[in-house]
Amino acid sequence: MKINRGTIDRIIRVTLAVVVGILYVSGKISGIAAVILGLFAVAFLLTSAFGFCPLYVPLGISTLGKNELCFGTSSGSIFFTNQTNTSDILIFFSSSLQA
């Protein structure tokens, strides 16, 4: 599973999932709309956690930036931005919750 999602893509998807969650909890969406949007929100959260979108593969899409180096790990993803200043390095670890 090759990582094909960049940081900005992940942030947008997590933000959309949170908005759907807020709309559901506040009662703004219900019924079939809530179910469909809830499924999309779960998919957005999962693909953001793993950095991989299966729909991007057949389309040949990757949202990793040119300055974004990505290394996959067994527990998730580590992202580094290719900057000269070490304080600009962004590291994102995504791992599954263990009981």
C-alpha positions in Angstrom: 0.0 0.0 0.0 1.8 3.1 -1.3 0.9 6.3 0.4 -0.8 8.7 -2.0 -2.3 11.4 0.1 -0.6 14.6 1.2 -0.9 16.7 4.3 -3.3 19.2 2.9 -5.6 16.5 1.5 -5.6 14.8 4.9 -6.5 18.1 6.7 -9.3 18.8 4.3 -10.8 15.3 4.7 -10.6 15.4 8.5 -12.2 18.8 8.6 -15.1 17.6 6.4 -15.5 14.6 8.7 -15.6 16.8 11.8 -18.2 19.1 10.1 -20.4 16.1 9.3 -20.1 14.9 12.9 -21.0 18.3 14.3 -24.0 18.6 11.9 -25.2 15.1 13.0 -24.8 15.8 16.7 -26.5 19.2 16.4 -29.5 17.6 14.6 -29.0 19.5 11.4 -28.8 16.3 9.3 -30.8 13.1 9.9 -32.2 10.1 8.1 -30.7 8.8 5.0 -28.6 12.0 4.5 -27.0 11.4 7.9 -26.2 7.8 7.1 -24.6 8.6 3.7 -22.6 11.6 5.0 -21.6 9.5 8.1 -20.2 6.8 5.8 -18.3 9.3 3.8 -17.0 10.9 7.1 -15.8 7.5 8.3 -14.1 6.8 5.0 -12.4 10.2 5.1 -11.1 9.6 8.6 -9.8 6.1 7.7 -8.1 7.3 4.5 -6.6 10.2 6.4 -5.2 8.0 9.1 -3.5 5.7 6.7 -2.5 8.2 4.0 -3.9 6.0 1.3 -7.0 6.5 -0.9 -7.9 3.4 -2.9 -9.8 5.5 -5.4 -6.6 7.4 -6.3 -4.8 4.3 -7.5 -6.8 3.5 -10.7 -6.9 7.2 -11.5 -3.1 7.6 -10.9 -3.6 10.5 -8.5 -1.3 11.4 -5.7 -1.7 14.6 -3.6 1.8 14.4 -2.1 3.5 17.7 -2.6 6.8 17.9 -4.5 8.6 18.9 -1.3 6.9 16.2 0.7 8.8 13.1 1.4 6.8 10.2 2.7 7.9 7.0 4.4 5.3 4.4 5.2 5.5 2.4 8.4 3.6 -0.6 9.8 1.7 1.6 12.2 0.9 4.4 9.9 2.8 7.2 8.1 5.6 9.6 8.7 5.6 12.8 6.7 8.6 15.1 6.3 8.6 18.3 4.4 11.8 18.9 2.4 12.8 22.2 4.0 16.2 23.6 4.9 15.2 24.5 8.4 14.8 21.5 10.7 12.0 23.4 12.7 9.9 23.1 9.5 9.9 19.4 9.6 6.3 18.1 10.1 6.0 14.6 11.5 2.6 12.9 11.5 2.3 9.5 13.1 -1.0 7.6 12.7 -1.4 4.5 14.6 -4.3 2.3 15.5 -5.6 2.3 19.0 -4.7 -0.7 21.1 -6.7 -1.9 24.1 
